[in-house]
Amino acid sequence: MPTPPIEVQLMNANARPADITHETRASLYDHLRAKPGTYLAALSDVAAIDAPRPTVRYHLKVLERRGLVTSEKRRGKRRFFPVGTAPDALELAMESAPARAVLEALAESADTVSGLAERVDRDPSTVTYHLSRLEDDGLVNRERQGQAVVNRLTPGARTVLGQGPLTSAEERAAASN
C-alpha cells in the first residue's frame, strides 16, 4: 500500500477525518489515536466500542483500506495505529509482566542475566529471551565486561522510567559487576 501524502498523514495524526461517520469506526479511530498500538482483542473489550470481535475486525479493515489506519505484528499480536503514528516500544514492553519485571529491576541497577534472574524470580533463559527483545526495541544495552555480560537500560529508557542518567558512582558500580 503506498504511503499517503504528508497532508493526509498530518490530518490523520491530529483529527478524526470528517468521512468517518460510522459510530463504530469513529470509536475505533478515536481509541487508536489515544492509544496507538492496541491489538484486536483489547479493542473488542473497550466499552466505548461495544462490538464483537468480528465486527471490530471488519471496521478495522475498512479503516485500513481507506488509508486511515495501519497495522503491524508486534510482540506476537497484530497492533493497529493511525497512519503517521509509531508505537511506543517501552509501553508495549510494559504490557508483558516478565519484561516489565526485567525493566523495573534494571531501573534499580544494571546486572548480569543470572543476577536479574534471581532478582525477578525467573529462569535465566526467560530473562535472556526478554533482554534480547528489549535490546531489539532499543530499551536495553548489553555489554560484555570480562566474562560477564552486563545489562542496563538505555539512557532514553532510564529517563522515561524516571531514573535519569547514571551518576558516576552508579557507572563505577555497574562496571565492577
Order of alpha helices (4+ residues) and beta strands (2+ residues): alpha-alpha-beta-alpha-alpha-beta-beta-alpha-alpha-alpha-alpha-beta-beta-alpha-alpha
